[in-house]
Amino acid sequence: MKKLRTDIRDIFDYGLKAADPGEAIRRTIVLNGDQLTVGDRIFDLSKYERIFIVGAGKASSAMAKALEKILGDRIAGGEVTTKYDYGLSLNKVSINEAAHPVPDEAGIKGTEKILNLLEKCGEKDIVFCLISGGGSALMPLPVAGLSLADKQATTQELLKCGANIHEINTIRKHISGIKGGKLARAAYPATLVTPILSDVIGDNLDAIASGPTVPDRSSFDDSLKILEKYNITKKVPSKVLDYIMRGKEGREPETPKEGDPIFDKSYPVIIGSSRLSLNAARDRAVELGYKALILSSYVEGETKDVARVHAAIIREILATGNPVKRPACIISGGETTVTIRGSGLGGRNMEFVLAAAIDMDDMEGVALLSGGTDGTDGPTDSAGAVADGNTIKRAGEMGQSAEEYLQRNDSYNFFKGIGDLLMTGPTMTNVMDLRIILVA
Amino acid sequence: MKKLRTDIRDIFDYGLKAADPGEAIRRTIVLNGDQLTVGDRIFDLSKYERIFIVGAGKASSAMAKALEKILGDRIAGGEVTTKYDYGLSLNKVSINEAAHPVPDEAGIKGTEKILNLLEKCGEKDIVFCLISGGGSALMPLPVAGLSLADKQATTQELLKCGANIHEINTIRKHISGIKGGKLARAAYPATLVTPILSDVIGDNLDAIASGPTVPDRSSFDDSLKILEKYNITKKVPSKVLDYIMRGKEGREPETPKEGDPIFDKSYPVIIGSSRLSLNAARDRAVELGYKALILSSYVEGETKDVARVHAAIIREILATGNPVKRPACIISGGETTVTIRGSGLGGRNMEFVLAAAIDMDDMEGVALLSGGTDGTDGPTDSAGAVADGNTIKRAGEMGQSAEEYLQRNDSYNFFKGIGDLLMTGPTMTNVMDLRIILVA
């Protein structure tokens, strides 16, 4: 059992390491003489006059630092925005700190600096745009004539009426000066390379940080239809409605679309993601001797029910060796939700482990871990928790009823009480959650 | 797409056929001269004087009919109880019909006939006890001094106070004249063979029909503790409490336990189950060219969230070939629950398909089926439903909003409207649900 717990943490740490901003940059971007390999492309730096670094996101300062180490004095300058207190000390790139998740004026100033820098860029320059989770809020810039308050009021109305994230992003992109491919337009005719640390299920490039460097698939027409669908044309600020109406009539610039020549010089590359972390965890599990199966990186839904499905798989492995024989490792990613029923302290990862542990009660040779790759699960200092077939019994002996803790969403205190919190400290990254099952 | 739909129904039908009572009997019980093979055991019928058939359950009449065809005139007689309208015409075995799920006096009379028959059996007789889902309600017999009403009132109190199924069964077994191994005790010293069609997750023998022919793991002491735990010692009929108190003091007979010599002559064998049906479906999928994976036969939880996990696996197969490469087939069993939110008509299988279809919208080369193996999903004439990546769009064109139908739990009308109900007619069996995913 102790070996299982050591192994499961080891496997988690490999998944986590694969999402580390510096690690992700170093894995993907390699300089050899003047040849810079970025993913599956090679750029001959001798052909470029200047190299700039821009970007925004919670991990973007760490990404910039790693890229500085690779490119050193070749870098002409840069402007990168990150969250307050996330800024690292850099040599060539100027770091701007701003508010997240609710944007502030510092975010706007940072974005203006980025656009000013991009304006100076010419055909012979190469720009790296470092994108990571939080990039949308950290790189706010309403189109001319609208204020940050107008944008925020619009988002609030959309949230209130029940619009989905795709619909919200459609409107956001159309009233933003930088989202929905507009950063790529600003960088053109420079060459644009966008290393992306994805915090989005499925890694849709136009969803991560609202896709500042990739083609947009939505239109002013779609935007207006969404306002009409939810009957909020009169509820959003009138300037916003006016802007969208003008756009629909062709009097404001559409977001750039697939096929636009600006994208001929734009190279987005995912350098870290749920999928890459699941792969890293899987490879480590195989090294440790487990038959490993990645279930899905798209897992969503109510945490305790998702946990029961995972527990059902553990039970099946024990009973029949399906879907994979022992020693088995099952890995999943994505992000579940918790419907709050009680007033306890917890997070989706800890609640997942607590709910599964109840179903795992008395099973032998099993271990389960769930952790948020950002190192914080819910409003706590823990990334998640670990459990085995003995967890419920051990807690019971200490007077802790798992069902009661689950009922009041108090998973943090449950695992704190039995010493099974998963502590990682801040990780400066986010590729959602990692769930790992071991069956010896 | 049409091929996928043909294949998925084909695979489902194989799973269903494996759970057919007659099919299950014929697969497991084979007569060759005097040698009767039952699973992995062989009985030399020339060594037995008489063969009797008893049993209870919704499928037990069909099981008896198949066994009559095998054993013919060798059968000395028999008493089998099934649900009203489920009785088939038999030659050697007398069929009793009774009420299910709430037991009635006809059930008690049938049980008394079984016990009277078993009393006549001697050391040289062999008895087949045919157990299937519903066997518990169809074979009621309170211990002497208690009435059916006393037993029912006790069950009601246990349900009301939130006791779990394990706790309810503990008490039931102790106030029953036949459950918890007591049928085996009555059959002793005859040889007892118990072919079981399991409708229980995990196929725990002592849970199926309350385990009339297998050792009981609970005690009078446990029974009293359960009444005390839920504070209902005063709420159950006083005769029930008195009986349990007397049992605890050793003045009433305990249920037979593991190691009791009566079980030396008792041979339970699972002839049909979720697991066997999943295996049959898997084998058929492989024949049809799919790489097939059994996820779990233990799937429980809120239907729409379980559906989302299945949809997440489809998405992963499409994106990365995990957990299995295309053409892929994923199979799961067990039984989910539906928290009713609306006043629509539906069942867990149809709701599962509806919820998953929303997540599958626009996916290409995918199909999904979920069906109850008893042929009826919820209070409807449909066993479940089928969907593909085009389902939501097609329904939308007919003015049906999937989200709205799901919100009001109206999955039956949703699939009826688009002609995608899964109709099987009554199947006379139940090994819970079968869910099948195909990704071409």
Interface residues (C-beta under 8 A of the other chain):
Chain A: G202 R275 L278 L293 I294 L295 S296 S297 Y298 V299 E300 G301 E302 K304 D305 V306 R308 V309 A311 A312 I313 R315 E316 A319 T320 N322 P323 G334
Chain B: G202 R275 L278 L293 I294 L295 S296 S297 Y298 V299 E300 G301 E302 K304 D305 V306 R308 V309 A311 A312 I313 R315 E316 A319 T320 N322 P323 G334
